[in-house]
Amino acid sequence: MTKKLTLIFLLSILSTILLYAKPSDEVILYDSEMSAVEKDFFDRVDKKDRNLSIDDLFDGYLIASSVTNQSDFNRNKAQLNKIRSDVKAYMRSIKNQSEYERARALLFWLYDNNVFRTYNEKATLASQVLDTGTYNCTSSSTLYTLLATESGFDSRVEFTKQGGHTFSKISTDQGEIDVETTNKYGFDPGVKYFDGEYYHTTDRTHYPDRRTLSLNEMIAYLYENTDALLPHMNVFNITAFKKAHYIYPNSQHFRINIVHVLANGIFNNINSGNYAEAKNLLTQALMFDPNNVYVIEARDYYDRKVGDR
């Protein structure tokens, strides 16, 4: 191993002992990997050490949905801000209703005002909701939860491995309520709602494997639903995995994928004679997870094949 890489390796081991001060201490995002819109966002993520404001989270909802071109971002953000403004005004108009009624009314509002128009299983992206009104469980539950949070509710996204389904959960004066956002009448499934003419209800489903996602984690997982991560384990997808981890570092899913992609890239570049890029990827891997078995194998392979050349 060269002296430089030895020093990097030792410093990396030390860094795993200390708490990372901010995301950039663990993950390197190069300017070439980001648009200007993304750079501004990830600079904020880094500066705030992931303690994002509601405005940051709304921006993240767009950016993780691949809205990274400045003009597209400006257009979608204006649409989103109009929805946020209208929701604030509406929630003020019903402030005397119970928390339960207001939380349910928010879901009604999204349908009655054509924010949610047509269900499409593949409509994961924020831009699809804003531009066409098409939505799926991921895009609708994320937007509902963001708006509910901004309206003062304790609201979260719930995820279940059963079908890869997401929905919302909200705290009200009547307890913790599930919200199946893909249905206008999905608030508090199993409870009948009378609209003055008809009764409506959504079947209550038991999810044995459900878990709660923070908004940071939900936004990070939006990367999982974009073409940027396909095909999996491709070295060119390292940027998307790093961005997801940058926002939410506590998921082993993103960490493992980053390590695998970096290690594969090191081996591939060594075998193709691209030693400079192999060294670059090895430096990133040693910074990110120096004690990982794949990183160690990649480092040893680099030493054997490249050494000091």
C-alpha positions in Angstrom: 0.0 0.0 0.0 1.3 3.5 -0.8 2.1 5.8 2.1 -0.7 8.1 1.1 -3.3 5.4 1.1 -1.9 4.1 4.4 -2.5 7.5 5.9 -6.0 7.7 4.5 -6.8 4.2 5.9 -5.5 5.1 9.4 -7.4 8.4 9.4 -10.5 6.6 8.2 -10.3 4.2 11.2 -10.0 7.1 13.5 -13.0 8.8 11.9 -15.2 5.7 12.6 -14.4 6.1 16.3 -15.5 9.7 16.4 -19.0 11.0 15.6 -19.2 12.5 12.2 -19.6 16.2 12.5 -21.7 16.5 9.3 -22.6 14.5 6.2 -19.6 15.6 4.2 -17.3 14.1 6.7 -18.5 10.7 5.5 -19.8 11.0 2.0 -18.2 13.0 -0.8 -20.6 14.6 -3.3 -18.6 16.2 -6.1 -19.9 19.3 -7.9 -19.9 17.2 -11.1 -22.5 14.9 -9.5 -25.0 17.6 -8.8 -27.0 20.3 -10.6 -27.0 23.8 -9.1 -30.3 23.1 -7.5 -29.0 19.9 -5.9 -25.8 21.6 -4.7 -27.8 24.3 -2.9 -29.9 21.6 -1.2 -27.1 19.3 -0.2 -25.1 22.3 1.1 -28.1 23.0 3.4 -28.2 19.4 4.4 -24.6 19.5 5.3 -24.6 22.8 7.1 -27.7 21.8 9.2 -26.3 18.3 9.8 -29.6 16.9 8.4 -31.8 18.9 10.8 -33.9 20.1 8.0 -36.7 22.7 8.2 -40.1 22.1 6.6 -39.1 24.3 3.6 -36.0 22.1 3.2 -38.1 18.9 3.3 -40.5 20.2 0.6 -37.5 21.0 -1.5 -36.1 17.6 -0.9 -39.4 16.0 -2.0 -38.9 17.7 -5.4 -35.2 17.0 -5.7 -35.3 13.4 -4.7 -38.1 13.0 -7.3 -35.5 14.0 -10.0 -36.6 17.6 -10.3 -33.1 18.9 -10.5 -33.2 21.2 -13.5 -33.5 24.9 -12.4 -36.5 25.7 -14.6 -38.4 22.5 -13.7 -37.6 23.1 -10.1 -38.9 26.6 -10.1 -42.1 25.6 -11.8 -42.8 22.7 -9.5 -41.8 24.6 -6.4 -44.3 27.4 -7.4 -47.0 24.8 -7.8 -46.1 23.3 -4.5 -46.0 26.6 -2.7 -49.5 27.4 -4.1 -50.8 24.2 -2.6 -49.1 25.0 0.7 -50.5 28.5 0.8 -54.0 27.3 0.0 -53.8 24.5 2.6 -52.7 27.0 5.2 -55.7 29.2 4.4 -58.1 26.3 4.5 -56.8 24.9 7.7 -57.2 28.3 9.3 -60.8 28.4 8.1 -61.6 25.1 10.0 -59.4 25.8 13.1 -62.4 25.3 15.4 -62.9 21.7 14.3 -61.4 18.9 16.2 -57.9 17.6 15.3 -59.5 14.4 13.9 -61.9 16.3 11.7 -59.1 18.7 10.5 -56.7 15.9 9.6 -59.5 14.1 7.7 -60.5 17.4 6.0 -56.9 17.8 4.7 -57.1 14.5 2.8 -60.6 15.5 1.4 -59.1 18.9 0.3 -56.3 17.3 -1.7 -58.9 15.3 -3.7 -61.6 18.0 -3.9 -59.0 20.5 -5.3 -57.6 18.0 -7.8 -54.2 17.7 -6.3 -54.8 14.0 -6.3 -56.7 13.1 -9.4 -55.8 9.7 -10.9 -54.1 6.8 -9.2 -51.2 5.3 -11.1 -49.0 2.6 -9.5 -45.9 4.1 -11.1 -46.6 7.7 -10.2 -44.0 8.0 -7.5 -42.5 11.4 -8.4 -43.6 14.7 -7.0 -43.5 16.2 -10.5 -46.2 13.6 -11.6 -48.5 14.8 -8.8 -47.9 18.5 -9.5 -48.0 18.4 -13.3 -50.7 15.8 -13.9 -52.4 14.9 -10.6 -51.3 11.3 -10.9 -50.1 9.7 -7.7 -49.4 6.4 -5.9 -49.0 5.5 -2.3 -45.5 6.9 -2.0 -46.0 10.3 -3.6 -49.4 10.9 -2.0 -48.4 9.8 1.5 -45.3 11.9 1.4 -47.1 15.0 0.3 -50.0 14.5 2.8 -47.5 14.0 5.6 -45.5 17.1 4.7 -48.6 19.2 4.6 -50.0 17.7 7.8 -46.6 18.4 9.5 -46.7 22.0 8.3 -50.2 22.3 9.6 -49.0 21.5 13.1 -49.8 17.7 13.2 -47.5 15.0 14.4 -47.6 13.0 11.2 -45.3 10.3 9.9 -45.0 7.9 6.9 -45.5 4.2 7.5 -43.9 1.6 5.4 -44.7 -2.1 5.1 -42.8 -4.8 3.2 -46.1 -6.3 2.3 -46.4 -5.1 -1.3 -43.9 -2.3 -0.6 -46.8 -0.1 0.6 -46.6 3.3 2.2 -49.3 5.3 4.0 -49.5 8.1 6.6 -50.1 8.0 10.3 -51.2 11.1 12.2 -51.7 11.9 15.9 -55.1 13.5 16.7 -57.4 14.1 19.7 -58.8 10.6 19.0 -55.5 8.9 19.0 -53.1 7.6 16.3 -54.9 7.4 13.0 -53.8 5.6 9.8 -54.4 7.5 6.5 -54.5 5.5 3.3 -53.8 8.5 1.0 -54.6 6.7 -2.2 -58.3 6.8 -1.3 -60.3 10.0 -0.7 -62.0 8.2 2.1 -58.9 6.5 3.4 -58.7 8.4 6.6 -59.1 6.1 9.6 -59.8 2.9 7.6 -62.7 0.9 8.9 -64.6 3.9 10.1 -67.7 4.9 8.1 -68.0 8.5 6.9 -71.4 10.0 5.9 -71.1 12.8 3.3 -74.7 13.8 3.7 -76.0 11.4 1.1 -73.8 8.3 1.2 -71.7 6.3 3.6 -68.1 5.7 2.7 -65.4 3.5 4.2 -62.1 2.0 3.4 -61.2 -1.5 4.5 -58.9 -1.7 7.5 -55.8 -3.7 6.7 -53.5 -5.3 9.3 -49.8 -4.8 8.5 -47.7 -7.0 10.7 -44.4 -5.7 9.4 -45.0 -1.9 9.4 -42.5 0.6 10.5 -42.4 4.3 10.8 -40.2 6.4 8.5 -39.0 9.9 9.3 -39.5 12.4 6.5 -35.7 12.5 5.9 -35.8 8.7 5.4 -38.9 8.8 3.2 -37.3 11.5 1.0 -34.1 9.4 0.8 -36.1 6.4 -0.2 -37.6 8.3 -3.1 -34.3 7.7 -4.8 -35.2 4.0 -4.6 -38.2 4.6 -6.9 -36.4 6.5 -9.7 -34.6 5.3 -12.8 -31.4 6.7 -11.3 -31.0 3.5 -9.3 -31.5 1.0 -12.2 -29.9 -1.3 -12.8 -28.9 -2.0 -9.2 -25.2 -2.4 -8.4 -24.1 -0.4 -11.4 -21.1 1.8 -10.7 -22.7 4.8 -12.3 -25.5 4.7 -9.7 -23.1 5.5 -6.9 -24.2 9.2 -7.0 -27.8 8.4 -6.3 -26.9 6.0 -3.4 -24.7 8.6 -1.9 -27.3 11.3 -2.1 -29.8 9.1 -0.3 -27.3 8.2 2.4 -26.4 11.9 2.7 -30.0 12.7 3.7 -30.6 9.7 5.9 -27.5 7.8 7.1 -29.2 5.3 9.4 -30.3 2.9 6.7 -28.1 -0.1 6.2 -29.7 -0.4 2.7 -28.0 2.6 1.3 -24.8 1.9 3.2 -24.5 -1.6 1.8 -25.3 -0.4 -1.7 -22.6 2.3 -1.5 -20.0 -0.1 -0.3 -20.9 -2.7 -3.0 -20.9 -0.2 -5.8 -17.6 1.4 -4.7 -15.9 -2.1 -4.3 -17.2 -3.2 -7.7 -15.9 0.0 -9.3 -12.5 -0.5 -7.7 -12.2 -4.0 -9.1 -13.6 -3.1 -12.5 -11.3 -0.1 -12.9 -8.2 -2.0 -11.9 -9.0 -4.8 -14.3 -9.5 -2.3 -17.1 -6.2 -0.4 -16.3 -7.9 2.7 -15.1 -5.8 3.0 -11.9 -6.5 6.7 -11.2 -10.2 6.1 -11.0 -9.7 2.9 -8.9 -7.6 4.9 -6.5 -10.3 7.6 -6.3 -13.0 5.1 -5.5 -10.7 3.4 -3.0 -10.1 6.7 -1.2 -13.9 7.2 -1.0 -14.5 3.6 0.2 -11.8 4.0 2.9 -13.4 7.2 4.1 -16.9 5.7 4.1 -16.5 2.3 5.6 -12.8 1.2 6.1 -13.6 -1.9 8.2 -16.1 -3.4 5.7 -15.0 -6.7 4.3 -15.6 -5.7 0.7 -13.6 -2.5 1.2 -10.7 -4.5 2.7 -10.8 -7.0 -0.2 -10.8 -4.1 -2.7 -7.9 -2.4 -0.9 -5.9 -5.6 -0.8 -6.6 -6.2 -4.5 -5.4 -2.7 -5.3 -2.2 -3.2 -3.3 -1.5 -6.5 -5.2 -2.3 -5.2 -8.7 -1.4 -1.6 -8.5 0.9 -1.0 -5.6 3.1 2.1 -6.0 2.8 2.5 -9.7 
